[in-house]
């Protein structure tokens, strides 16, 4: 596993700590790792391409 050092807003850090204290995760590092994993999973290039195409089609048709 790779170690990454970064800065995050205090409120995000405290939210991660709270989730760990509530027992959802073992520690705040697991919360942050899961958040990154979910972000990357939901922003795969093929998904992004699909969303861009859908937005373009919507814009060209002028639908609301």
PDB file of N, CA, C, O and CB in Angstrom:
ATOM      1  N   UNK A   1       0.847  -1.171   0.000  1.00  0.00           N
ATOM      2  CA  UNK A   1       0.000   0.000   0.000  1.00  0.00           C
ATOM      3  C   UNK A   1       0.892   1.233   0.000  1.00  0.00           C
ATOM      4  O   UNK A   1       1.943   1.246   0.640  1.00  0.00           O
ATOM      5  CB  UNK A   1      -0.963  -0.001   1.217  1.00  0.00           C
ATOM      6  N   UNK A   2       0.473   2.260  -0.715  1.00  0.00           N
ATOM      7  CA  UNK A   2       1.216   3.508  -0.838  1.00  0.00           C
ATOM      8  C   UNK A   2       0.730   4.507   0.199  1.00  0.00           C
ATOM      9  O   UNK A   2      -0.475   4.644   0.412  1.00  0.00           O
ATOM     10  CB  UNK A   2       1.075   4.090  -2.254  1.00  0.00           C
ATOM     11  N   UNK A   3       1.652   5.205   0.844  1.00  0.00           N
ATOM     12  CA  UNK A   3       1.313   6.252   1.803  1.00  0.00           C
ATOM     13  C   UNK A   3       1.325   7.588   1.080  1.00  0.00           C
ATOM     14  O   UNK A   3       2.266   7.904   0.351  1.00  0.00           O
ATOM     15  CB  UNK A   3       2.301   6.260   3.010  1.00  0.00           C
ATOM     16  N   UNK A   4       0.259   8.378   1.291  1.00  0.00           N
ATOM     17  CA  UNK A   4       0.130   9.691   0.664  1.00  0.00           C
ATOM     18  C   UNK A   4      -0.129  10.713   1.758  1.00  0.00           C
ATOM     19  O   UNK A   4      -0.976  10.507   2.627  1.00  0.00           O
ATOM     20  CB  UNK A   4      -1.015   9.707  -0.405  1.00  0.00           C
ATOM     21  N   UNK A   5       0.603  11.808   1.709  1.00  0.00           N
ATOM     22  CA  UNK A   5       0.388  12.880   2.680  1.00  0.00           C
ATOM     23  C   UNK A   5      -0.316  14.026   1.969  1.00  0.00           C
ATOM     24  O   UNK A   5       0.112  14.456   0.898  1.00  0.00           O
ATOM     25  CB  UNK A   5       1.737  13.357   3.320  1.00  0.00           C
ATOM     26  N   UNK A   6      -1.397  14.519   2.569  1.00  0.00           N
ATOM     27  CA  UNK A   6      -2.162  15.595   1.953  1.00  0.00           C
ATOM     28  C   UNK A   6      -2.807  16.452   3.030  1.00  0.00           C
ATOM     29  O   UNK A   6      -2.795  16.094   4.208  1.00  0.00           O
ATOM     30  CB  UNK A   6      -3.231  15.031   0.998  1.00  0.00           C
ATOM     31  N   UNK A   7      -3.362  17.568   2.630  1.00  0.00           N
ATOM     32  CA  UNK A   7      -4.108  18.428   3.542  1.00  0.00           C
ATOM     33  C   UNK A   7      -5.569  18.400   3.132  1.00  0.00           C
ATOM     34  O   UNK A   7      -5.892  18.467   1.946  1.00  0.00           O
ATOM     35  CB  UNK A   7      -3.552  19.886   3.539  1.00  0.00           C
ATOM     36  N   UNK A   8      -6.455  18.300   4.125  1.00  0.00           N
ATOM     37  CA  UNK A   8      -7.892  18.347   3.866  1.00  0.00           C
ATOM     38  C   UNK A   8      -8.519  19.333   4.840  1.00  0.00           C
ATOM     39  O   UNK A   8      -7.953  19.600   5.900  1.00  0.00           O
ATOM     40  CB  UNK A   8      -8.544  16.930   4.001  1.00  0.00           C
ATOM     41  N   UNK A   9      -9.674  19.873   4.496  1.00  0.00           N
ATOM     42  CA  UNK A   9     -10.352  20.791   5.409  1.00  0.00           C
ATOM     43  C   UNK A   9     -10.661  20.112   6.749  1.00  0.00           C
ATOM     44  O   UNK A   9     -10.945  18.915   6.808  1.00  0.00           O
ATOM     45  CB  UNK A   9     -11.647  21.315   4.769  1.00  0.00           C
ATOM     46  N   UNK A  10     -10.599  20.900   7.806  1.00  0.00           N
ATOM     47  CA  UNK A  10     -10.842  20.387   9.161  1.00  0.00           C
ATOM     48  C   UNK A  10     -12.173  19.644   9.264  1.00  0.00           C
ATOM     49  O   UNK A  10     -12.250  18.583   9.884  1.00  0.00           O
ATOM     50  CB  UNK A  10     -10.818  21.533  10.168  1.00  0.00           C
ATOM     51  N   UNK A  11     -13.228  20.209   8.647  1.00  0.00           N
ATOM     52  CA  UNK A  11     -14.552  19.587   8.777  1.00  0.00           C
ATOM     53  C   UNK A  11     -14.589  18.196   8.138  1.00  0.00           C
ATOM     54  O   UNK A  11     -15.279  17.310   8.643  1.00  0.00           O
ATOM     55  CB  UNK A  11     -15.620  20.481   8.136  1.00  0.00           C
ATOM     56  N   UNK A  12     -13.861  17.989   7.042  1.00  0.00           N
ATOM     57  CA  UNK A  12     -13.805  16.658   6.438  1.00  0.00           C
ATOM     58  C   UNK A  12     -13.054  15.686   7.339  1.00  0.00           C
ATOM     59  O   UNK A  12     -13.454  14.533   7.500  1.00  0.00           O
ATOM     60  CB  UNK A  12     -13.139  16.722   5.056  1.00  0.00           C
ATOM     61  N   UNK A  13     -11.969  16.163   7.919  1.00  0.00           N
ATOM     62  CA  UNK A  13     -11.205  15.304   8.825  1.00  0.00           C
ATOM     63  C   UNK A  13     -12.052  14.909  10.031  1.00  0.00           C
ATOM     64  O   UNK A  13     -12.080  13.741  10.420  1.00  0.00           O
ATOM     65  CB  UNK A  13      -9.919  16.015   9.288  1.00  0.00           C
ATOM     66  N   UNK A  14     -12.738  15.878  10.618  1.00  0.00           N
ATOM     67  CA  UNK A  14     -13.566  15.578  11.788  1.00  0.00           C
ATOM     68  C   UNK A  14     -14.713  14.633  11.423  1.00  0.00           C
ATOM     69  O   UNK A  14     -15.107  13.793  12.231  1.00  0.00           O
ATOM     70  CB  UNK A  14     -14.123  16.877  12.395  1.00  0.00           C
ATOM     71  N   UNK A  15     -15.245  14.770  10.218  1.00  0.00           N
ATOM     72  CA  UNK A  15     -16.278  13.842   9.762  1.00  0.00           C
ATOM     73  C   UNK A  15     -15.746  12.427   9.643  1.00  0.00           C
ATOM     74  O   UNK A  15     -16.429  11.467  10.002  1.00  0.00           O
ATOM     75  CB  UNK A  15     -16.842  14.294   8.428  1.00  0.00           C
ATOM     76  N   UNK A  16     -14.518  12.297   9.136  1.00  0.00           N
ATOM     77  CA  UNK A  16     -13.895  10.977   9.012  1.00  0.00           C
ATOM     78  C   UNK A  16     -13.637  10.368  10.389  1.00  0.00           C
ATOM     79  O   UNK A  16     -13.864   9.176  10.596  1.00  0.00           O
ATOM     80  CB  UNK A  16     -12.577  11.075   8.220  1.00  0.00           C
ATOM     81  N   UNK A  17     -13.170  11.175  11.315  1.00  0.00           N
ATOM     82  CA  UNK A  17     -12.921  10.699  12.677  1.00  0.00           C
ATOM     83  C   UNK A  17     -14.232  10.249  13.318  1.00  0.00           C
ATOM     84  O   UNK A  17     -14.276   9.223  13.996  1.00  0.00           O
ATOM     85  CB  UNK A  17     -12.251  11.806  13.534  1.00  0.00           C
ATOM     86  N   UNK A  18     -15.300  11.022  13.101  1.00  0.00           N
ATOM     87  CA  UNK A  18     -16.604  10.673  13.680  1.00  0.00           C
ATOM     88  C   UNK A  18     -17.091   9.327  13.152  1.00  0.00           C
ATOM     89  O   UNK A  18     -17.600   8.514  13.923  1.00  0.00           O
ATOM     90  CB  UNK A  18     -17.643  11.769  13.370  1.00  0.00           C
ATOM     91  N   UNK A  19     -16.944   9.078  11.850  1.00  0.00           N
ATOM     92  CA  UNK A  19     -17.360   7.791  11.286  1.00  0.00           C
ATOM     93  C   UNK A  19     -16.575   6.637  11.907  1.00  0.00           C
ATOM     94  O   UNK A  19     -17.128   5.567  12.163  1.00  0.00           O
ATOM     95  CB  UNK A  19     -17.175   7.791   9.761  1.00  0.00           C
ATOM     96  N   UNK A  20     -15.299   6.859  12.144  1.00  0.00           N
ATOM     97  CA  UNK A  20     -14.480   5.819  12.772  1.00  0.00           C
ATOM     98  C   UNK A  20     -14.917   5.597  14.221  1.00  0.00           C
ATOM     99  O   UNK A  20     -15.020   4.456  14.672  1.00  0.00           O
ATOM    100  CB  UNK A  20     -12.982   6.201  12.715  1.00  0.00           C
ATOM    101  N   UNK A  21     -15.171   6.672  14.939  1.00  0.00           N
ATOM    102  CA  UNK A  21     -15.597   6.539  16.341  1.00  0.00           C
ATOM    103  C   UNK A  21     -16.952   5.853  16.457  1.00  0.00           C
ATOM    104  O   UNK A  21     -17.216   5.146  17.430  1.00  0.00           O
ATOM    105  CB  UNK A  21     -15.659   7.913  17.010  1.00  0.00           C
ATOM    106  N   UNK A  22     -17.817   6.064  15.451  1.00  0.00           N
ATOM    107  CA  UNK A  22     -19.139   5.430  15.456  1.00  0.00           C
ATOM    108  C   UNK A  22     -19.063   3.954  15.074  1.00  0.00           C
ATOM    109  O   UNK A  22     -20.059   3.235  15.150  1.00  0.00           O
ATOM    110  CB  UNK A  22     -20.077   6.161  14.500  1.00  0.00           C
ATOM    111  N   UNK A  23     -17.882   3.510  14.666  1.00  0.00           N
ATOM    112  CA  UNK A  23     -17.689   2.101  14.359  1.00  0.00           C
ATOM    113  C   UNK A  23     -17.881   1.716  12.903  1.00  0.00           C
ATOM    114  O   UNK A  23     -17.833   0.533  12.568  1.00  0.00           O
ATOM    115  CB  UNK A  23     -18.601   1.310  15.172  1.00  0.00           C
ATOM    116  N   UNK A  24     -18.096   2.686  12.039  1.00  0.00           N
ATOM    117  CA  UNK A  24     -18.276   2.373  10.620  1.00  0.00           C
ATOM    118  C   UNK A  24     -16.959   1.960   9.972  1.00  0.00           C
ATOM    119  O   UNK A  24     -16.949   1.181   9.019  1.00  0.00           O
ATOM    120  CB  UNK A  24     -18.868   3.575   9.879  1.00  0.00           C
ATOM    121  N   UNK A  25     -15.855   2.478  10.485  1.00  0.00           N
ATOM    122  CA  UNK A  25     -14.519   2.175   9.974  1.00  0.00           C
ATOM    123  C   UNK A  25     -13.580   2.000  11.161  1.00  0.00           C
ATOM    124  O   UNK A  25     -13.888   2.432  12.272  1.00  0.00           O
ATOM    125  CB  UNK A  25     -14.006   3.303   9.013  1.00  0.00           C
ATOM    126  N   UNK A  26     -12.441   1.369  10.928  1.00  0.00           N
ATOM    127  CA  UNK A  26     -11.458   1.183  12.000  1.00  0.00           C
ATOM    128  C   UNK A  26     -10.760   2.481  12.384  1.00  0.00           C
ATOM    129  O   UNK A  26     -10.413   2.686  13.548  1.00  0.00           O
ATOM    130  CB  UNK A  26     -10.424   0.159  11.581  1.00  0.00           C
ATOM    131  N   UNK A  27     -10.557   3.358  11.403  1.00  0.00           N
ATOM    132  CA  UNK A  27      -9.897   4.639  11.666  1.00  0.00           C
ATOM    133  C   UNK A  27     -10.192   5.604  10.522  1.00  0.00           C
ATOM    134  O   UNK A  27     -10.785   5.228   9.511  1.00  0.00           O
ATOM    135  CB  UNK A  27      -8.361   4.451  11.844  1.00  0.00           C
ATOM    136  N   UNK A  28      -9.767   6.851  10.699  1.00  0.00           N
ATOM    137  CA  UNK A  28     -10.058   7.872   9.683  1.00  0.00           C
ATOM    138  C   UNK A  28      -9.337   7.596   8.370  1.00  0.00           C
ATOM    139  O   UNK A  28      -9.809   8.020   7.315  1.00  0.00           O
ATOM    140  CB  UNK A  28      -9.668   9.249  10.197  1.00  0.00           C
ATOM    141  N   UNK A  29      -8.214   6.902   8.411  1.00  0.00           N
ATOM    142  CA  UNK A  29      -7.497   6.570   7.176  1.00  0.00           C
ATOM    143  C   UNK A  29      -8.342   5.662   6.285  1.00  0.00           C
ATOM    144  O   UNK A  29      -8.342   5.811   5.063  1.00  0.00           O
ATOM    145  CB  UNK A  29      -6.153   5.891   7.500  1.00  0.00           C
ATOM    146  N   UNK A  30      -9.060   4.726   6.897  1.00  0.00           N
ATOM    147  CA  UNK A  30      -9.939   3.849   6.118  1.00  0.00           C
ATOM    148  C   UNK A  30     -11.084   4.640   5.486  1.00  0.00           C
ATOM    149  O   UNK A  30     -11.488   4.355   4.359  1.00  0.00           O
ATOM    150  CB  UNK A  30     -10.501   2.727   7.008  1.00  0.00           C
ATOM    151  N   UNK A  31     -11.602   5.622   6.200  1.00  0.00           N
ATOM    152  CA  UNK A  31     -12.681   6.462   5.660  1.00  0.00           C
ATOM    153  C   UNK A  31     -12.190   7.186   4.415  1.00  0.00           C
ATOM    154  O   UNK A  31     -12.867   7.197   3.387  1.00  0.00           O
ATOM    155  CB  UNK A  31     -13.178   7.485   6.721  1.00  0.00           C
ATOM    156  N   UNK A  32     -11.024   7.785   4.510  1.00  0.00           N
ATOM    157  CA  UNK A  32     -10.476   8.553   3.393  1.00  0.00           C
ATOM    158  C   UNK A  32     -10.147   7.638   2.217  1.00  0.00           C
ATOM    159  O   UNK A  32     -10.399   7.999   1.067  1.00  0.00           O
ATOM    160  CB  UNK A  32      -9.220   9.323   3.834  1.00  0.00           C
ATOM    161  N   UNK A  33      -9.589   6.460   2.488  1.00  0.00           N
ATOM    162  CA  UNK A  33      -9.301   5.500   1.410  1.00  0.00           C
ATOM    163  C   UNK A  33     -10.575   5.074   0.694  1.00  0.00           C
ATOM    164  O   UNK A  33     -10.603   4.989  -0.534  1.00  0.00           O
ATOM    165  CB  UNK A  33      -8.581   4.264   1.970  1.00  0.00           C
ATOM    166  N   UNK A  34     -11.628   4.807   1.459  1.00  0.00           N
ATOM    167  CA  UNK A  34     -12.904   4.406   0.861  1.00  0.00           C
ATOM    168  C   UNK A  34     -13.501   5.541   0.035  1.00  0.00           C
ATOM    169  O   UNK A  34     -14.066   5.305  -1.033  1.00  0.00           O
ATOM    170  CB  UNK A  34     -13.894   3.971   1.951  1.00  0.00           C
ATOM    171  N   UNK A  35     -13.376   6.763   0.527  1.00  0.00           N
ATOM    172  CA  UNK A  35     -13.894   7.914  -0.221  1.00  0.00           C
ATOM    173  C   UNK A  35     -13.173   8.061  -1.560  1.00  0.00           C
ATOM    174  O   UNK A  35     -13.807   8.318  -2.583  1.00  0.00           O
ATOM    175  CB  UNK A  35     -13.744   9.205   0.606  1.00  0.00           C
ATOM    176  N   UNK A  36     -11.866   7.901  -1.554  1.00  0.00           N
ATOM    177  CA  UNK A  36     -11.097   7.997  -2.799  1.00  0.00           C
ATOM    178  C   UNK A  36     -11.469   6.855  -3.737  1.00  0.00           C
ATOM    179  O   UNK A  36     -11.642   7.069  -4.937  1.00  0.00           O
ATOM    180  CB  UNK A  36      -9.578   7.977  -2.507  1.00  0.00           C
ATOM    181  N   UNK A  37     -11.592   5.642  -3.196  1.00  0.00           N
ATOM    182  CA  UNK A  37     -11.964   4.493  -4.028  1.00  0.00           C
ATOM    183  C   UNK A  37     -13.304   4.730  -4.705  1.00  0.00           C
ATOM    184  O   UNK A  37     -13.450   4.487  -5.903  1.00  0.00           O
ATOM    185  CB  UNK A  37     -12.017   3.210  -3.187  1.00  0.00           C
ATOM    186  N   UNK A  38     -14.289   5.206  -3.938  1.00  0.00           N
ATOM    187  CA  UNK A  38     -15.617   5.450  -4.508  1.00  0.00           C
ATOM    188  C   UNK A  38     -15.589   6.563  -5.546  1.00  0.00           C
ATOM    189  O   UNK A  38     -16.264   6.474  -6.571  1.00  0.00           O
ATOM    190  CB  UNK A  38     -16.609   5.799  -3.406  1.00  0.00           C
ATOM    191  N   UNK A  39     -14.816   7.604  -5.288  1.00  0.00           N
ATOM    192  CA  UNK A  39     -14.699   8.694  -6.254  1.00  0.00           C
ATOM    193  C   UNK A  39     -14.117   8.184  -7.566  1.00  0.00           C
ATOM    194  O   UNK A  39     -14.649   8.466  -8.640  1.00  0.00           O
ATOM    195  CB  UNK A  39     -13.826   9.826  -5.690  1.00  0.00           C
ATOM    196  N   UNK A  40     -13.030   7.436  -7.475  1.00  0.00           N
ATOM    197  CA  UNK A  40     -12.393   6.915  -8.688  1.00  0.00           C
ATOM    198  C   UNK A  40     -13.303   5.948  -9.431  1.00  0.00           C
ATOM    199  O   UNK A  40     -13.338   5.945 -10.661  1.00  0.00           O
ATOM    200  CB  UNK A  40     -11.081   6.224  -8.341  1.00  0.00           C
ATOM    201  N   UNK A  41     -14.037   5.130  -8.687  1.00  0.00           N
ATOM    202  CA  UNK A  41     -14.959   4.181  -9.309  1.00  0.00           C
ATOM    203  C   UNK A  41     -16.073   4.908 -10.062  1.00  0.00           C
ATOM    204  O   UNK A  41     -16.476   4.481 -11.144  1.00  0.00           O
ATOM    205  CB  UNK A  41     -15.559   3.250  -8.250  1.00  0.00           C
ATOM    206  N   UNK A  42     -16.560   5.983  -9.499  1.00  0.00           N
ATOM    207  CA  UNK A  42     -17.678   6.702 -10.121  1.00  0.00           C
ATOM    208  C   UNK A  42     -17.225   7.676 -11.205  1.00  0.00           C
ATOM    209  O   UNK A  42     -18.063   8.248 -11.903  1.00  0.00           O
ATOM    210  CB  UNK A  42     -18.457   7.453  -9.063  1.00  0.00           C
ATOM    211  N   UNK A  43     -15.931   7.875 -11.359  1.00  0.00           N
ATOM    212  CA  UNK A  43     -15.421   8.803 -12.360  1.00  0.00           C
ATOM    213  C   UNK A  43     -14.529   8.109 -13.385  1.00  0.00           C
ATOM    214  O   UNK A  43     -13.567   8.691 -13.887  1.00  0.00           O
ATOM    215  CB  UNK A  43     -14.656   9.921 -11.685  1.00  0.00           C
ATOM    216  N   UNK A  44     -14.860   6.875 -13.680  1.00  0.00           N
ATOM    217  CA  UNK A  44     -14.112   6.149 -14.704  1.00  0.00           C
ATOM    218  C   UNK A  44     -14.257   6.876 -16.036  1.00  0.00           C
ATOM    219  O   UNK A  44     -15.301   7.467 -16.314  1.00  0.00           O
ATOM    220  CB  UNK A  44     -14.605   4.676 -14.821  1.00  0.00           C
ATOM    221  N   UNK A  45     -13.210   6.834 -16.860  1.00  0.00           N
ATOM    222  CA  UNK A  45     -13.251   7.550 -18.140  1.00  0.00           C
ATOM    223  C   UNK A  45     -14.450   7.185 -19.020  1.00  0.00           C
ATOM    224  O   UNK A  45     -15.046   8.066 -19.639  1.00  0.00           O
ATOM    225  CB  UNK A  45     -11.987   7.281 -18.900  1.00  0.00           C
ATOM    226  N   UNK A  46     -14.811   5.898 -19.084  1.00  0.00           N
ATOM    227  CA  UNK A  46     -15.927   5.531 -19.957  1.00  0.00           C
ATOM    228  C   UNK A  46     -17.246   6.104 -19.441  1.00  0.00           C
ATOM    229  O   UNK A  46     -18.115   6.470 -20.232  1.00  0.00           O
ATOM    230  CB  UNK A  46     -16.028   4.008 -20.077  1.00  0.00           C
ATOM    231  N   UNK A  47     -17.398   6.182 -18.127  1.00  0.00           N
ATOM    232  CA  UNK A  47     -18.605   6.795 -17.570  1.00  0.00           C
ATOM    233  C   UNK A  47     -18.630   8.279 -17.881  1.00  0.00           C
ATOM    234  O   UNK A  47     -19.667   8.828 -18.255  1.00  0.00           O
ATOM    235  CB  UNK A  47     -18.683   6.568 -16.050  1.00  0.00           C
ATOM    236  N   UNK A  48     -17.490   8.922 -17.725  1.00  0.00           N
ATOM    237  CA  UNK A  48     -17.417  10.354 -17.993  1.00  0.00           C
ATOM    238  C   UNK A  48     -17.719  10.639 -19.461  1.00  0.00           C
ATOM    239  O   UNK A  48     -18.436  11.589 -19.775  1.00  0.00           O
ATOM    240  CB  UNK A  48     -16.031  10.905 -17.616  1.00  0.00           C
ATOM    241  N   UNK A  49     -17.177   9.822 -20.359  1.00  0.00           N
ATOM    242  CA  UNK A  49     -17.465   9.993 -21.785  1.00  0.00           C
ATOM    243  C   UNK A  49     -18.960   9.868 -22.059  1.00  0.00           C
ATOM    244  O   UNK A  49     -19.522  10.649 -22.828  1.00  0.00           O
ATOM    245  CB  UNK A  49     -16.690   8.962 -22.618  1.00  0.00           C
ATOM    246  N   UNK A  50     -19.599   8.892 -21.434  1.00  0.00           N
ATOM    247  CA  UNK A  50     -21.037   8.695 -21.620  1.00  0.00           C
ATOM    248  C   UNK A  50     -21.811   9.919 -21.140  1.00  0.00           C
ATOM    249  O   UNK A  50     -22.716  10.392 -21.828  1.00  0.00           O
ATOM    250  CB  UNK A  50     -21.513   7.434 -20.872  1.00  0.00           C
ATOM    251  N   UNK A  51     -21.464  10.427 -19.977  1.00  0.00           N
ATOM    252  CA  UNK A  51     -22.166  11.589 -19.439  1.00  0.00           C
ATOM    253  C   UNK A  51     -21.971  12.814 -20.330  1.00  0.00           C
ATOM    254  O   UNK A  51     -22.900  13.599 -20.522  1.00  0.00           O
ATOM    255  CB  UNK A  51     -21.682  11.890 -18.019  1.00  0.00           C
ATOM    256  N   UNK A  52     -20.771  12.977 -20.870  1.00  0.00           N
ATOM    257  CA  UNK A  52     -20.500  14.107 -21.767  1.00  0.00           C
ATOM    258  C   UNK A  52     -21.352  13.989 -23.021  1.00  0.00           C
ATOM    259  O   UNK A  52     -21.948  14.970 -23.467  1.00  0.00           O
ATOM    260  CB  UNK A  52     -18.999  14.170 -22.141  1.00  0.00           C
ATOM    261  N   UNK A  53     -21.411  12.774 -23.597  1.00  0.00           N
ATOM    262  CA  UNK A  53     -22.234  12.574 -24.794  1.00  0.00           C
ATOM    263  C   UNK A  53     -23.702  12.871 -24.512  1.00  0.00           C
ATOM    264  O   UNK A  53     -24.374  13.518 -25.315  1.00  0.00           O
ATOM    265  CB  UNK A  53     -22.081  11.140 -25.313  1.00  0.00           C
ATOM    266  N   UNK A  54     -24.201  12.393 -23.362  1.00  0.00           N
ATOM    267  CA  UNK A  54     -25.597  12.648 -22.998  1.00  0.00           C
ATOM    268  C   UNK A  54     -25.853  14.139 -22.819  1.00  0.00           C
ATOM    269  O   UNK A  54     -26.891  14.645 -23.244  1.00  0.00           O
ATOM    270  CB  UNK A  54     -25.961  11.897 -21.713  1.00  0.00           C
ATOM    271  N   UNK A  55     -24.925  14.837 -22.200  1.00  0.00           N
ATOM    272  CA  UNK A  55     -25.073  16.281 -22.017  1.00  0.00           C
ATOM    273  C   UNK A  55     -25.083  17.006 -23.359  1.00  0.00           C
ATOM    274  O   UNK A  55     -25.864  17.935 -23.565  1.00  0.00           O
ATOM    275  CB  UNK A  55     -23.945  16.827 -21.133  1.00  0.00           C
ATOM    276  N   UNK A  56     -24.209  16.574 -24.273  1.00  0.00           N
ATOM    277  CA  UNK A  56     -24.170  17.196 -25.597  1.00  0.00           C
ATOM    278  C   UNK A  56     -25.472  16.966 -26.353  1.00  0.00           C
ATOM    279  O   UNK A  56     -26.016  17.890 -26.958  1.00  0.00           O
ATOM    280  CB  UNK A  56     -22.993  16.651 -26.407  1.00  0.00           C
ATOM    281  N   UNK A  57     -25.964  15.748 -26.318  1.00  0.00           N
ATOM    282  CA  UNK A  57     -27.229  15.445 -26.993  1.00  0.00           C
ATOM    283  C   UNK A  57     -28.365  16.266 -26.403  1.00  0.00           C
ATOM    284  O   UNK A  57     -29.202  16.792 -27.138  1.00  0.00           O
ATOM    285  CB  UNK A  57     -27.552  13.946 -26.888  1.00  0.00           C
ATOM    286  N   UNK A  58     -28.396  16.378 -25.089  1.00  0.00           N
ATOM    287  CA  UNK A  58     -29.429  17.167 -24.419  1.00  0.00           C
ATOM    288  C   UNK A  58     -29.328  18.627 -24.853  1.00  0.00           C
ATOM    289  O   UNK A  58     -30.340  19.263 -25.145  1.00  0.00           O
ATOM    290  CB  UNK A  58     -29.300  17.047 -22.878  1.00  0.00           C
ATOM    291  N   UNK A  59     -28.104  19.155 -24.895  1.00  0.00           N
ATOM    292  CA  UNK A  59     -27.907  20.550 -25.276  1.00  0.00           C
ATOM    293  C   UNK A  59     -28.280  20.814 -26.726  1.00  0.00           C
ATOM    294  O   UNK A  59     -28.839  21.866 -27.038  1.00  0.00           O
ATOM    295  CB  UNK A  59     -26.473  20.951 -25.041  1.00  0.00           C
ATOM    296  N   UNK A  60     -27.980  19.882 -27.609  1.00  0.00           N
ATOM    297  CA  UNK A  60     -28.296  20.064 -29.023  1.00  0.00           C
ATOM    298  C   UNK A  60     -29.795  20.009 -29.282  1.00  0.00           C
ATOM    299  O   UNK A  60     -30.295  20.673 -30.190  1.00  0.00           O
ATOM    300  CB  UNK A  60     -27.591  19.011 -29.855  1.00  0.00           C
ATOM    301  N   UNK A  61     -30.509  19.225 -28.493  1.00  0.00           N
ATOM    302  CA  UNK A  61     -31.958  19.116 -28.659  1.00  0.00           C
ATOM    303  C   UNK A  61     -32.694  20.217 -27.920  1.00  0.00           C
ATOM    304  O   UNK A  61     -33.850  20.506 -28.230  1.00  0.00           O
ATOM    305  CB  UNK A  61     -32.443  17.764 -28.177  1.00  0.00           C
ATOM    306  N   UNK A  62     -32.040  20.832 -26.949  1.00  0.00           N
ATOM    307  CA  UNK A  62     -32.671  21.904 -26.192  1.00  0.00           C
ATOM    308  C   UNK A  62     -33.778  21.435 -25.273  1.00  0.00           C
ATOM    309  O   UNK A  62     -34.690  22.201 -24.959  1.00  0.00           O
ATOM    310  CB  UNK A  62     -33.212  22.917 -27.124  1.00  0.00           C
ATOM    311  N   UNK A  63     -33.712  20.188 -24.837  1.00  0.00           N
ATOM    312  CA  UNK A  63     -34.745  19.665 -23.945  1.00  0.00           C
ATOM    313  C   UNK A  63     -34.505  20.142 -22.524  1.00  0.00           C
ATOM    314  O   UNK A  63     -33.380  20.448 -22.130  1.00  0.00           O
ATOM    315  CB  UNK A  63     -34.781  18.130 -23.993  1.00  0.00           C
ATOM    316  N   UNK A  64     -35.595  20.196 -21.765  1.00  0.00           N
ATOM    317  CA  UNK A  64     -35.481  20.575 -20.357  1.00  0.00           C
ATOM    318  C   UNK A  64     -35.841  19.425 -19.478  1.00  0.00           C
ATOM    319  O   UNK A  64     -35.805  19.549 -18.254  1.00  0.00           O
ATOM    320  CB  UNK A  64     -36.360  21.765 -20.036  1.00  0.00           C
TER     321      UNK A  64
END
